[in-house]
Amino acid sequence: MPRRVRLVEVGPRDGLQNEKQPIDVADKVRLVDDLTAAGLHYIEVGSFVSPKWVPQMAGSAEVFAQIKQKPGVTYAALTPNLKGLEAAIEAGVSEVAVFGAASEAFSQKNINCSIDESLARFAPLMEAARENGIQVRGYVSCVLGCPYEGEVDPKRVAHVAHALFAMGCYEVSLGDTIGTGTPGKTRQLIEVVSREVPRDKLAGHFHDTYGQALANIYASLLEGLCTFDSSVAGLGGCPYAKGASGNVASEDVLYMLQGLGIETGIDLDALIGAGQRISEVLGRPNGSRVARARLSAQ
Ligand SMILES: CC(C)(COP(=O)([O-])OP(=O)([O-])OC[C@H]1O[C@@H](n2cnc3c(N)ncnc32)[C@H](O)[C@@H]1OP(=O)([O-])[O-])[C@@H](O)C(=O)NCCC(=O)NCCSC(=O)C[C@@](C)(O)CC(=O)[O-]
């Protein structure tokens, strides 16, 4: 079991990208600033993708311009291609993420190209990122199931994860996009993928659609992973995975890690405050069970 875990907060991006209602730039900025104040060291702020595909992320450059960036904290963005990277550089972003999939059908639906084409698209992005001193993280979606193809062979995940790692992604986040994974399958997946990418270069990204996310994180901890993506108040879903609920709530992950005596450097009360504020802005119940329990006990 690791002594310290790194939490990658994806709420402002993965969480908000799926919202139907418009969200003001000021509310997004407040969310990121609240997360910084809660002690997060890595915040995925937005994405530079086609506004026709994901309209909610269209204001990402303005959000980056207005957030208060604290030294030592990484403020990252998703970029699907060179055009996205150029927009991110223009907005002063210092770390980006590329996103591929282990399923052909999901790759087509999400980024309008095959897996091989996506990897070819990432190559010039990686080169330009290197030239500009920008670190690149990689995502693989559908690692434990695909909304269009069903079961996904772990070897296919390992192939894409290895390709991303080999082209220069410093870390590869394994996305259970539709949350169908269970702890045994998660352990098996990590066992297979870690033959191609070292465990300390892998992260877990679990959606909680089937209520398995915390169990899957625990299983991943047992397998030696020590980086996890999560979303404050359990915000989110995926625009290209119908019915997918949010990422596991950051507050719930933090509570579990604290119970295991694992350090993160994050203040749970401040995080609960951030999650409650954005839930009220969105007019929806707080998706964190820990937050709901704590707030109802006040
Ligand atoms: C990848 C594309 C652009 C391909 O979309 P395309 O239509 O094949 O792209 P294209 O190169 O043919 O260009 C078409 C138009 O898009 C524009 N365009 C092209 N690139 C960009 C860009 N970067 N920023 C802004 N505009 C762009 C381009 O300029 C052109 O504009 P037009 O001439 O028609 O006016 C599109 O499919 C897209 O934007 N997809 C994004 C989908 C997305 O953001 N999904 C959610 C994130 S992934 C996720 O949530 C999963 C994850 C990471 O959390 C892990 C997990 O849980 O699984």
The ligand as a MOL file (V3000), in Angstrom:
LIG
                    3D

  0  0  0     0  0            999 V3000
M  V30 BEGIN CTAB
M  V30 COUNTS 58 60 0 0 0
M  V30 BEGIN ATOM
M  V30 1 C -10.9660 15.5370 -32.1960 0
M  V30 2 C -12.0050 16.3340 -32.9630 0
M  V30 3 C -11.6140 17.7900 -33.0670 0
M  V30 4 C -12.0690 15.7340 -34.3430 0
M  V30 5 O -13.2060 16.2410 -35.0190 0
M  V30 6 P -13.2180 16.3070 -36.6120 0
M  V30 7 O -14.5530 16.8620 -37.0220 0
M  V30 8 O -12.8390 14.9720 -37.1540 0 CHG=-1
M  V30 9 O -12.0470 17.3500 -36.8380 0
M  V30 10 P -11.4620 18.0310 -38.1170 0
M  V30 11 O -9.9800 18.0580 -37.9390 0
M  V30 12 O -12.0230 17.4090 -39.3790 0 CHG=-1
M  V30 13 O -12.0340 19.5180 -37.9990 0
M  V30 14 C -13.4180 19.8060 -38.0370 0
M  V30 15 C -13.6530 21.1560 -37.4140 0
M  V30 16 O -13.2730 21.1370 -36.0280 0
M  V30 17 C -12.2690 22.1240 -35.8010 0
M  V30 18 N -11.3210 21.6120 -34.8120 0
M  V30 19 C -10.5020 20.5510 -34.9470 0
M  V30 20 N -9.7650 20.4030 -33.8360 0
M  V30 21 C -10.1120 21.3770 -33.0010 0
M  V30 22 C -9.7000 21.7370 -31.6920 0
M  V30 23 N -8.7550 21.0420 -31.0390 0
M  V30 24 N -10.2540 22.8080 -31.1180 0
M  V30 25 C -11.2170 23.5200 -31.7580 0
M  V30 26 N -11.6580 23.2250 -32.9930 0
M  V30 27 C -11.1130 22.1630 -33.6090 0
M  V30 28 C -11.6520 22.3740 -37.1540 0
M  V30 29 O -11.0180 23.6370 -37.1800 0
M  V30 30 C -12.8560 22.2760 -38.0480 0
M  V30 31 O -13.6040 23.4740 -37.9120 0
M  V30 32 P -14.5320 24.0420 -39.1020 0
M  V30 33 O -13.5700 24.2390 -40.2450 0
M  V30 34 O -15.5510 22.9720 -39.3620 0 CHG=-1
M  V30 35 O -15.1080 25.2750 -38.5170 0 CHG=-1
M  V30 36 C -13.4240 16.2220 -32.3170 0
M  V30 37 O -13.8530 14.9110 -32.4360 0
M  V30 38 C -13.4260 16.6150 -30.8760 0
M  V30 39 O -13.2000 17.7790 -30.5350 0
M  V30 40 N -13.6480 15.6570 -29.9720 0
M  V30 41 C -13.5830 15.9340 -28.5240 0
M  V30 42 C -14.3930 14.9350 -27.7830 0
M  V30 43 C -14.2460 15.1770 -26.3020 0
M  V30 44 O -13.7800 16.1920 -25.8290 0
M  V30 45 N -14.6950 14.1700 -25.5170 0
M  V30 46 C -14.6550 14.2410 -24.0860 0
M  V30 47 C -13.2600 14.0910 -23.5320 0
M  V30 48 S -12.6790 12.4170 -23.4860 0
M  V30 49 C -13.3130 11.8160 -22.0120 0
M  V30 50 O -14.0990 12.4570 -21.3710 0
M  V30 51 C -12.7930 10.5030 -21.5140 0
M  V30 52 C -11.7650 10.6600 -20.3810 0
M  V30 53 C -10.4940 11.3670 -20.8720 0
M  V30 54 O -12.2790 11.4470 -19.3140 0
M  V30 55 C -11.3710 9.2690 -19.8490 0
M  V30 56 C -12.5600 8.3180 -19.6460 0
M  V30 57 O -13.3600 8.5160 -18.7000 0
M  V30 58 O -12.6930 7.4130 -20.4690 0 CHG=-1
M  V30 END ATOM
M  V30 BEGIN BOND
M  V30 1 1 1 2
M  V30 2 1 2 3
M  V30 3 1 2 4
M  V30 4 1 2 36
M  V30 5 1 4 5
M  V30 6 1 5 6
M  V30 7 2 6 7
M  V30 8 1 6 8
M  V30 9 1 6 9
M  V30 10 1 9 10
M  V30 11 2 10 11
M  V30 12 1 10 12
M  V30 13 1 10 13
M  V30 14 1 13 14
M  V30 15 1 14 15
M  V30 16 1 15 16
M  V30 17 1 15 30
M  V30 18 1 16 17
M  V30 19 1 17 18
M  V30 20 1 17 28
M  V30 21 1 18 19
M  V30 22 1 18 27
M  V30 23 2 19 20
M  V30 24 1 20 21
M  V30 25 1 21 22
M  V30 26 2 21 27
M  V30 27 1 22 23
M  V30 28 2 22 24
M  V30 29 1 24 25
M  V30 30 2 25 26
M  V30 31 1 26 27
M  V30 32 1 28 29
M  V30 33 1 28 30
M  V30 34 1 30 31
M  V30 35 1 31 32
M  V30 36 2 32 33
M  V30 37 1 32 34
M  V30 38 1 32 35
M  V30 39 1 36 37
M  V30 40 1 36 38
M  V30 41 2 38 39
M  V30 42 1 38 40
M  V30 43 1 40 41
M  V30 44 1 41 42
M  V30 45 1 42 43
M  V30 46 2 43 44
M  V30 47 1 43 45
M  V30 48 1 45 46
M  V30 49 1 46 47
M  V30 50 1 47 48
M  V30 51 1 48 49
M  V30 52 2 49 50
M  V30 53 1 49 51
M  V30 54 1 51 52
M  V30 55 1 52 53
M  V30 56 1 52 54
M  V30 57 1 52 55
M  V30 58 1 55 56
M  V30 59 2 56 57
M  V30 60 1 56 58
M  V30 END BOND
M  V30 END CTAB
M  END
